[in-house]
Amino acid sequence: MSDDGNEKRRSKPDRFEKVRLDKLDKIVAMGLDPFGQRFDDHLPISDARDLVPGTSGEVGPDIRIAGRVMLRRKAGKLRFYVIKDQTGTMQLLFSRGDLPEEQWALMGHMDLGDLIGIDGKAWRTDSGEPSVKVEHLTILCKSLAQPPEKYHGLEDEETKLRQRYKDLIYGEGVLDRMLQRSSIVDSIRQTLRGHRFHEVETPVLHAVAGGAAARPFTTHHNALDMELYLRIALELHLKRLMVGGIERVYEIGRVFRNEGVDKTHNPEFTMIEIYQAYGDYRSMMDLTEEIVVNAANAVSDSLILPWGDDGDTIDLTPPWPRRPYGDLFREHAGCDMNDSAAVVEAAKKLGIGTEGSHPDVIVNEVFEATVEDHLQGPVFVTDYPASICPLTKRKQDNPDIAERFELFIKGMELANAYTELNDPRLQEELFLTQLDGLSDEDSMAKMDTDFVKALKVGMPPAGGLGVGIDRLVMLLTNAHKISDVIFFPLLRHEQPSGKQP
């Protein structure tokens, strides 16, 4: 590409960036690298604060820290800065009388948003603020971007999501929430290690889009000249591993569903699926309870967590109630789920279409409309209609009911679990029933004949569990949109200024 072509594509600095570029040039003229070098042996700011003396005015040990400039103010021949790293903030004191002229000049070329390294003495101000008396300043990266306005911050919701890096720096509580996500996932792994589960990785690209009722994303492999699908679930490969002898297995992975976006759904999201040989859905209830309680303890000192801004709470204290699906349906829909005429009448009153739908599909739609908002929980909803659970073992005394539960908290489904179906003939029949009415092309995409072959080898009776990691993080961090707990949620293409999508 020609230099003229590059010049047309190069971004033009605004007036704020021009001021920062001028300071960058002055830093270069001082013989310094404005984008810094390695800065070894610095302490996390939270650790450095622990070294600050307890008595106001007392000078403590030498410390070295690094962070981003967040605030600054003048007081005569003193300058007070505040820097921030991922562990906290620290106030800095620059005194003209204590610094060489070059260091004082370098400080004058610093802006809000710059990354700097500090060597100095731990010190507590007369007002009790943990601080550092600066002895040496190191430039680590000159920021060329103007930070958000001090008092209003980053207000536009779309900008927060498109420029998550700014939201992490300047959004109140955002970085803490995202770091809590890591703690929650680590807690889940610790819990499962304690029960001798093995973590594995299975393919993201599938030749068959199976394991859930969802629309997949499709792609094409050029070398093999074949259509592939981004996985919509982790289930079928993990069950193959149980067939192969890994009796306690799980995966934390990204799954993809070519469907809508709302407060609890993103087309790309994180799930954990767990399978335990010789267990059942009751085993999974016990494990689910332990996983969630341990994760809550990883980010909170209490199992009673805030929810919203109006004083509402979530009480995760075990044990959690277990309520049969049919009992909840009768309680909130006002009829028995086995009374087809009454269910259809209830559906019509709710504006739910019934023409051509399987009776149990209608039942489930009525359940979703009438019951789920009442499930403030945590509550395990158990024993679902079998026809809507094609991968689930039936109850021995009632084949119309599947050994399945869903965990609900604040009306939101958090986990889904089965006593896994391991009869290959019944599994094949249920696959075919599920695919009935689909086009031949869609049927081939969904019908996993190799999985049926695997079941014929023999899969142990087992319990299986899926948990939405993003939703779990939402609940444990008091976030009410899934986009608040995903670093980079999917957004529409950004529109040119003044144009509507």
C-alpha positions as CSV (number, residue, x, y, z in Angstrom):
1,M,0.0,0.0,0.0
2,S,1.3,3.5,-0.8
3,D,2.2,6.1,1.8
4,D,-0.7,8.2,0.5
5,G,-3.1,5.3,1.1
6,N,-1.8,4.8,4.6
7,E,-2.1,8.5,5.3
8,K,-5.8,8.5,4.3
9,R,-6.4,5.7,6.8
10,R,-4.4,7.1,9.6
11,S,-6.4,8.5,12.5
12,K,-6.2,12.3,13.0
13,P,-5.3,13.5,16.6
14,D,-7.9,15.8,18.2
15,R,-6.8,18.8,20.3
16,F,-6.4,16.7,23.5
17,E,-4.2,14.2,21.8
18,K,-2.1,17.0,20.2
19,V,-1.3,18.3,23.7
20,R,-0.3,14.8,24.9
21,L,1.8,14.3,21.8
22,D,3.6,17.5,22.5
23,K,4.4,16.2,26.0
24,L,5.5,12.8,24.5
25,D,8.0,14.7,22.3
26,K,9.4,16.5,25.4
27,I,9.8,13.1,27.2
28,V,11.7,11.8,24.2
29,A,13.9,15.0,24.2
30,M,14.8,14.1,27.8
31,G,16.3,10.8,26.5
32,L,13.5,8.7,27.9
33,D,11.2,6.1,26.3
34,P,7.7,7.4,26.6
35,F,6.3,3.8,26.3
36,G,8.5,2.4,29.0
37,Q,10.5,-0.8,29.7
38,R,10.3,-3.6,32.2
39,F,9.8,-2.5,35.8
40,D,10.8,-5.3,38.1
41,D,10.2,-6.0,41.7
42,H,7.3,-3.6,42.2
43,L,4.6,-4.5,44.8
44,P,0.9,-4.7,44.2
45,I,-0.6,-1.5,45.7
46,S,-2.6,-3.5,48.2
47,D,0.6,-5.0,49.6
48,A,2.3,-1.6,49.6
49,R,-0.5,-0.1,51.6
50,D,0.1,-2.7,54.3
51,L,3.7,-1.3,54.7
52,V,2.5,2.2,55.4
53,P,3.1,3.1,59.1
54,G,0.1,3.3,61.4
55,T,1.0,6.7,62.8
56,S,0.3,9.9,60.9
57,G,3.4,11.7,59.8
58,E,5.6,8.6,60.3
59,V,7.9,7.6,57.4
60,G,8.1,3.9,56.6
61,P,10.2,1.6,54.4
62,D,11.3,1.9,50.8
63,I,8.6,0.7,48.3
64,R,8.2,0.4,44.6
65,I,4.8,0.4,42.9
66,A,3.3,1.0,39.5
67,G,-0.1,2.1,38.2
68,R,-2.2,4.5,36.2
69,V,-2.6,8.1,37.1
70,M,-6.2,8.7,38.2
71,L,-6.2,12.0,40.0
72,R,-3.8,14.9,40.6
73,R,-3.9,18.2,42.4
74,K,-1.5,21.1,43.4
75,A,-0.7,22.5,46.8
76,G,2.1,25.1,46.5
77,K,5.4,23.3,45.9
78,L,3.7,19.9,46.4
79,R,1.8,17.8,43.9
80,F,-0.5,15.0,45.0
81,Y,-1.2,12.2,42.5
82,V,-3.3,9.0,42.9
83,I,-2.4,5.9,40.9
84,K,-4.3,2.7,40.5
85,D,-3.5,-0.9,39.8
86,Q,-5.7,-3.9,39.8
87,T,-5.5,-4.3,43.6
88,G,-6.2,-0.7,44.7
89,T,-5.1,2.9,44.8
90,M,-2.3,4.8,46.4
91,Q,-1.6,8.6,46.9
92,L,1.7,10.0,45.8
93,L,3.5,13.1,47.2
94,F,5.9,14.9,44.9
95,S,7.9,17.6,46.7
96,R,9.9,20.1,44.5
97,G,12.4,20.4,47.3
98,D,13.1,16.7,47.4
99,L,13.3,15.9,43.6
100,P,16.0,16.7,41.0
101,E,14.9,19.3,38.4
102,E,14.7,16.6,35.7
103,Q,12.3,14.5,37.8
104,W,10.1,17.5,38.6
105,A,10.0,18.4,34.8
106,L,9.1,14.8,34.0
107,M,6.3,14.9,36.5
108,G,5.0,18.0,34.7
109,H,4.7,16.0,31.5
110,M,2.5,13.4,33.1
111,D,-1.3,13.3,32.3
112,L,-4.3,11.5,33.7
113,G,-4.2,8.0,32.3
114,D,-0.4,7.7,32.1
115,L,1.2,4.6,33.5
116,I,4.1,5.3,35.9
117,G,6.5,3.6,38.2
118,I,7.3,5.0,41.6
119,D,10.2,4.5,44.0
120,G,9.8,6.2,47.4
121,K,9.1,5.9,51.1
122,A,5.9,4.6,52.6
123,W,4.2,7.4,54.6
124,R,1.0,8.3,56.3
125,T,-0.2,11.8,55.9
126,D,-1.4,14.0,58.8
127,S,-5.0,13.2,57.7
128,G,-4.2,9.5,57.9
129,E,-4.0,8.7,54.1
130,P,-1.6,5.9,53.1
131,S,0.9,7.6,50.7
132,V,4.3,7.4,49.1
133,K,6.9,10.2,49.3
134,V,8.2,10.0,45.7
135,E,12.0,9.7,45.3
136,H,12.0,8.6,41.7
137,L,9.5,8.6,38.8
138,T,9.6,6.3,35.8
139,I,7.5,6.7,32.8
140,L,6.0,3.3,31.8
141,C,3.5,4.4,29.1
142,K,2.3,7.7,27.9
143,S,-1.5,7.7,27.3
144,L,-2.6,9.6,24.2
145,A,-6.3,9.3,25.0
146,Q,-8.3,11.8,27.1
147,P,-10.0,10.0,30.1
148,P,-13.7,10.4,30.7
149,E,-14.9,13.6,32.4
150,K,-14.1,13.4,36.1
151,Y,-17.5,13.5,37.7
152,H,-19.8,11.9,35.1
153,G,-17.3,9.2,34.0
154,L,-18.1,6.8,31.2
155,E,-21.9,7.1,31.0
156,D,-23.0,5.8,27.6
157,E,-23.8,2.1,27.9
158,E,-22.7,1.2,24.4
159,T,-19.4,3.0,24.8
160,K,-18.8,1.0,28.0
161,L,-19.2,-2.3,26.1
162,R,-17.4,-1.3,22.9
163,Q,-14.5,0.2,24.9
164,R,-14.4,-2.2,27.8
165,Y,-10.8,-1.3,28.5
166,K,-12.0,2.2,29.5
167,D,-14.9,0.8,31.5
168,L,-12.4,-1.4,33.5
169,I,-10.3,1.6,34.3
170,Y,-12.9,4.2,35.1
171,G,-16.2,2.3,35.8
172,E,-16.9,2.0,39.5
173,G,-16.7,-1.6,40.5
174,V,-16.2,-3.0,37.0
175,L,-12.7,-4.3,37.4
176,D,-13.5,-5.8,40.8
177,R,-16.5,-7.6,39.3
178,M,-14.5,-9.0,36.5
179,L,-11.7,-10.2,38.8
180,Q,-14.4,-11.8,41.0
181,R,-15.5,-13.8,37.9
182,S,-12.0,-15.3,37.9
183,S,-12.3,-16.2,41.6
184,I,-15.7,-17.8,41.0
185,V,-14.3,-20.0,38.1
186,D,-11.3,-20.9,40.2
187,S,-13.6,-21.9,43.1
188,I,-15.6,-24.2,40.8
189,R,-12.4,-26.0,39.7
190,Q,-11.3,-26.4,43.3
191,T,-14.6,-27.9,44.3
192,L,-14.5,-30.4,41.5
193,R,-10.9,-31.3,42.1
194,G,-12.0,-32.1,45.7
195,H,-14.4,-34.7,44.2
196,R,-11.8,-36.2,41.9
197,F,-13.2,-34.8,38.6
198,H,-11.0,-34.4,35.6
199,E,-11.0,-31.3,33.4
200,V,-10.8,-31.9,29.7
201,E,-11.1,-30.0,26.4
202,T,-13.3,-31.1,23.6
203,P,-13.8,-29.8,20.0
204,V,-15.3,-26.4,19.4
205,L,-15.9,-27.3,15.7
206,H,-18.5,-30.1,15.3
207,A,-19.4,-32.1,12.3
208,V,-22.9,-32.5,13.9
209,A,-24.7,-29.7,15.7
210,G,-26.1,-31.8,18.6
211,G,-26.5,-31.8,22.4
212,A,-29.1,-29.1,22.7
213,A,-32.1,-27.7,20.9
214,A,-30.6,-24.5,19.4
215,R,-29.6,-22.9,16.1
216,P,-25.9,-23.3,15.4
217,F,-23.4,-21.0,13.7
218,T,-22.1,-22.6,10.6
219,T,-18.7,-22.4,8.8
220,H,-16.8,-24.3,6.1
221,H,-13.6,-26.1,6.3
222,N,-11.8,-25.5,3.0
223,A,-9.2,-28.3,3.1
224,L,-11.8,-31.0,3.9
225,D,-14.6,-29.3,2.0
226,M,-17.2,-29.9,4.7
227,E,-19.7,-27.8,6.7
228,L,-18.9,-27.5,10.4
229,Y,-20.8,-26.0,13.3
230,L,-19.7,-24.1,16.3
231,R,-20.7,-26.2,19.3
232,I,-24.0,-25.4,21.0
233,A,-23.3,-27.7,23.9
234,L,-20.5,-29.7,25.5
235,E,-22.5,-32.8,26.3
236,L,-22.1,-35.4,23.7
237,H,-18.3,-35.4,23.6
238,L,-18.1,-35.5,27.4
239,K,-20.4,-38.5,27.4
240,R,-18.1,-40.2,24.9
241,L,-15.3,-39.8,27.4
242,M,-17.4,-41.5,30.1
243,V,-17.8,-44.4,27.7
244,G,-14.0,-44.4,27.3
245,G,-13.6,-44.7,31.1
246,I,-13.2,-41.1,32.5
247,E,-15.8,-41.6,35.2
248,R,-15.8,-38.0,36.5
249,V,-15.3,-35.4,33.8
250,Y,-16.1,-31.8,33.2
251,E,-15.3,-28.9,30.8
252,I,-15.5,-25.2,31.2
253,G,-15.9,-23.8,27.7
254,R,-17.4,-21.4,25.3
255,V,-20.5,-22.4,23.4
256,F,-22.3,-20.6,20.6
257,R,-26.0,-20.3,19.7
258,N,-27.2,-18.3,16.7
259,E,-30.1,-16.8,18.6
260,G,-31.2,-13.6,20.3
261,V,-29.5,-11.2,22.6
262,D,-31.1,-9.9,25.9
263,K,-30.3,-9.4,29.5
264,T,-29.6,-13.1,30.1
265,H,-28.5,-14.3,26.6
266,N,-25.4,-13.7,24.5
267,P,-24.7,-15.7,21.3
268,E,-21.3,-16.7,22.8
269,F,-21.3,-17.7,26.4
270,T,-19.5,-19.8,29.0
271,M,-20.8,-23.1,30.3
272,I,-19.6,-25.8,32.6
273,E,-20.8,-29.3,32.0
274,I,-20.1,-32.1,34.5
275,Y,-20.7,-35.8,34.3
276,Q,-20.5,-38.3,37.2
277,A,-20.6,-42.0,36.5
278,Y,-22.8,-44.1,38.8
279,G,-24.7,-40.9,40.0
280,D,-28.1,-39.5,39.1
281,Y,-29.8,-36.1,39.1
282,R,-30.0,-36.2,42.9
283,S,-26.2,-36.5,43.0
284,M,-26.1,-33.4,40.8
285,M,-28.3,-31.4,43.1
286,D,-25.9,-32.0,46.0
287,L,-23.0,-31.1,43.8
288,T,-24.7,-28.0,42.4
289,E,-25.5,-26.7,45.9
290,E,-21.8,-27.2,46.9
291,I,-20.4,-25.5,43.8
292,V,-22.6,-22.4,44.2
293,V,-22.1,-22.1,47.9
294,N,-18.3,-22.4,47.6
295,A,-18.3,-19.9,44.8
296,A,-20.3,-17.4,46.9
297,N,-17.8,-17.9,49.7
298,A,-15.0,-17.1,47.3
299,V,-16.3,-13.6,46.7
300,S,-18.3,-12.8,49.8
301,D,-18.2,-13.1,53.6
302,S,-21.9,-14.0,53.7
303,L,-24.2,-16.4,51.9
304,I,-26.9,-13.6,52.0
305,L,-26.0,-11.5,49.0
306,P,-27.4,-8.2,47.8
307,W,-29.6,-8.2,44.8
308,G,-30.5,-4.9,43.1
309,D,-30.4,-1.5,44.8
310,D,-33.6,-1.7,46.8
311,G,-32.4,-3.9,49.7
312,D,-33.5,-7.2,48.1
313,T,-31.2,-10.2,48.9
314,I,-30.4,-13.7,47.8
315,D,-30.1,-16.2,50.6
316,L,-27.9,-19.2,49.5
317,T,-27.9,-20.9,52.8
318,P,-28.3,-24.6,52.2
319,P,-30.2,-26.9,52.0
320,W,-32.3,-25.6,49.1
321,P,-35.9,-26.7,48.5
322,R,-36.8,-29.3,45.8
323,R,-40.1,-28.7,44.1
324,P,-41.7,-31.0,41.5
325,Y,-42.5,-29.4,38.2
326,G,-46.1,-30.7,38.3
327,D,-46.8,-29.3,41.8
328,L,-45.5,-25.8,40.7
329,F,-47.5,-25.9,37.5
330,R,-50.7,-26.7,39.5
331,E,-50.0,-24.0,42.0
332,H,-49.3,-21.1,39.6
333,A,-51.0,-22.1,36.3
334,G,-54.2,-23.2,38.1
335,C,-54.6,-26.6,36.4
336,D,-53.0,-30.0,36.3
337,M,-50.3,-30.4,33.6
338,N,-51.9,-33.7,32.5
339,D,-55.3,-32.1,31.8
340,S,-54.7,-31.2,28.1
341,A,-58.0,-29.2,27.7
342,A,-57.3,-27.1,30.8
343,V,-53.7,-26.5,29.7
344,V,-54.8,-25.4,26.2
345,E,-57.3,-23.0,27.7
346,A,-54.6,-21.6,30.0
347,A,-52.3,-21.2,27.1
348,K,-54.9,-19.3,25.1
349,K,-55.5,-16.9,28.0
350,L,-51.8,-16.2,28.0
351,G,-51.7,-15.6,24.3
352,I,-49.6,-18.8,23.7
353,G,-50.1,-20.4,20.3
354,T,-51.2,-24.1,20.5
355,E,-51.9,-25.1,16.9
356,G,-49.6,-28.0,15.8
357,S,-47.6,-28.0,19.1
358,H,-46.9,-31.1,21.2
359,P,-49.0,-31.1,24.4
360,D,-45.9,-31.1,26.6
361,V,-44.4,-28.2,24.6
362,I,-47.6,-26.2,25.4
363,V,-47.3,-27.3,29.1
364,N,-43.7,-26.0,29.2
365,E,-44.6,-22.6,27.6
366,V,-47.4,-22.2,30.2
367,F,-44.9,-23.1,32.9
368,E,-42.4,-20.5,31.7
369,A,-45.2,-17.9,31.5
370,T,-46.8,-18.6,34.9
371,V,-44.2,-20.2,37.2
372,E,-40.7,-19.0,36.5
373,D,-41.1,-15.4,37.8
374,H,-42.2,-16.9,41.2
375,L,-39.0,-19.0,41.5
376,Q,-37.0,-16.5,43.6
377,G,-35.1,-19.4,45.1
378,P,-32.7,-20.9,45.2
379,V,-35.1,-23.8,44.3
380,F,-34.6,-27.0,42.4
381,V,-37.5,-27.7,40.0
382,T,-37.6,-31.4,39.5
383,D,-39.3,-34.1,37.4
384,Y,-40.0,-32.5,34.0
385,P,-42.3,-33.9,31.2
386,A,-40.3,-36.6,29.5
387,S,-41.1,-35.6,26.0
388,I,-39.2,-32.4,26.2
389,C,-36.1,-34.1,27.7
390,P,-34.7,-36.3,24.9
391,L,-31.3,-37.0,26.6
392,T,-32.8,-37.9,30.0
393,K,-33.6,-41.1,31.8
394,R,-37.3,-41.7,32.7
395,K,-38.5,-42.3,36.2
396,Q,-38.9,-46.1,36.7
397,D,-42.4,-45.8,38.1
398,N,-43.6,-43.2,35.6
399,P,-42.0,-43.1,32.1
400,D,-43.9,-39.8,31.3
401,I,-41.6,-38.0,33.8
402,A,-37.9,-37.4,33.2
403,E,-35.3,-37.3,36.0
404,R,-34.3,-33.8,35.4
405,F,-34.0,-30.6,37.5
406,E,-33.4,-27.0,36.8
407,L,-32.1,-24.6,39.4
408,F,-33.8,-21.2,39.6
409,I,-32.7,-18.1,41.5
410,K,-34.5,-14.8,41.1
411,G,-36.6,-16.3,38.3
412,M,-33.5,-17.1,36.2
413,E,-32.5,-20.6,35.2
414,L,-29.0,-21.2,36.5
415,A,-28.4,-24.9,36.1
416,N,-29.9,-27.9,34.2
417,A,-29.2,-31.5,35.1
418,Y,-30.3,-35.0,34.2
419,T,-30.1,-38.6,35.1
420,E,-28.4,-39.4,31.8
421,L,-30.0,-41.6,29.3
422,N,-27.7,-44.5,28.4
423,D,-30.0,-46.9,26.5
424,P,-28.7,-46.6,22.9
425,R,-32.0,-47.9,21.3
426,L,-34.1,-45.4,23.2
427,Q,-31.7,-42.6,22.6
428,E,-31.8,-43.2,18.8
429,E,-35.6,-43.3,18.9
430,L,-35.8,-40.1,20.9
431,F,-33.3,-38.4,18.5
432,L,-35.5,-39.4,15.6
433,T,-38.7,-38.1,17.4
434,Q,-36.9,-34.8,18.2
435,L,-35.9,-34.4,14.5
436,D,-39.4,-35.3,13.2
437,G,-40.6,-32.5,11.0
438,L,-37.2,-31.0,10.3
439,S,-35.8,-30.8,6.8
440,D,-33.4,-33.6,5.7
441,E,-30.6,-31.1,5.8
442,D,-31.3,-30.1,9.4
443,S,-31.8,-33.7,10.4
444,M,-28.4,-34.7,9.2
445,A,-27.0,-31.7,11.1
446,K,-28.6,-32.8,14.4
447,M,-28.5,-36.6,14.2
448,D,-25.3,-37.7,15.9
449,T,-25.1,-41.4,14.8
450,D,-21.6,-41.8,16.2
451,F,-22.9,-40.9,19.7
452,V,-25.5,-43.7,19.4
453,K,-22.5,-46.0,18.4
454,A,-20.7,-44.9,21.6
455,L,-23.7,-45.7,23.7
456,K,-23.8,-49.2,22.2
457,V,-20.3,-49.7,23.6
458,G,-21.8,-48.9,27.1
459,M,-22.0,-45.7,29.1
460,P,-22.3,-46.1,32.9
461,P,-25.5,-44.8,34.5
462,A,-24.6,-41.2,35.4
463,G,-25.7,-37.8,36.5
464,G,-25.0,-34.8,34.3
465,L,-25.0,-31.1,35.1
466,G,-24.8,-27.8,33.1
467,V,-24.3,-24.4,34.7
468,G,-24.2,-21.1,32.9
469,I,-21.1,-19.4,34.3
470,D,-22.1,-16.0,33.1
471,R,-25.4,-16.2,34.9
472,L,-23.8,-17.5,38.1
473,V,-21.4,-14.5,38.0
474,M,-24.3,-12.2,37.6
475,L,-26.1,-13.6,40.6
476,L,-22.9,-13.6,42.8
477,T,-21.8,-10.1,41.9
478,N,-25.2,-8.3,41.8
479,A,-25.1,-7.7,38.0
480,H,-28.4,-7.6,36.2
481,K,-27.3,-7.9,32.5
482,I,-25.1,-10.7,31.1
483,S,-23.1,-8.0,29.2
484,D,-22.0,-6.7,32.6
485,V,-20.1,-9.9,33.3
486,I,-18.7,-10.7,29.8
487,F,-15.5,-8.8,29.0
488,F,-16.5,-8.3,25.3
489,P,-20.2,-9.1,24.6
490,L,-21.4,-9.2,21.0
491,L,-22.6,-5.9,19.6
492,R,-23.9,-4.6,16.3
493,H,-21.5,-3.0,14.0
494,E,-20.8,0.6,15.2
495,Q,-22.8,3.0,13.1
496,P,-21.3,6.2,11.7
497,S,-22.2,9.3,13.7
498,G,-25.8,10.4,13.2
499,K,-26.9,7.1,11.5
500,Q,-29.4,4.7,12.9
501,P,-28.9,0.9,12.7
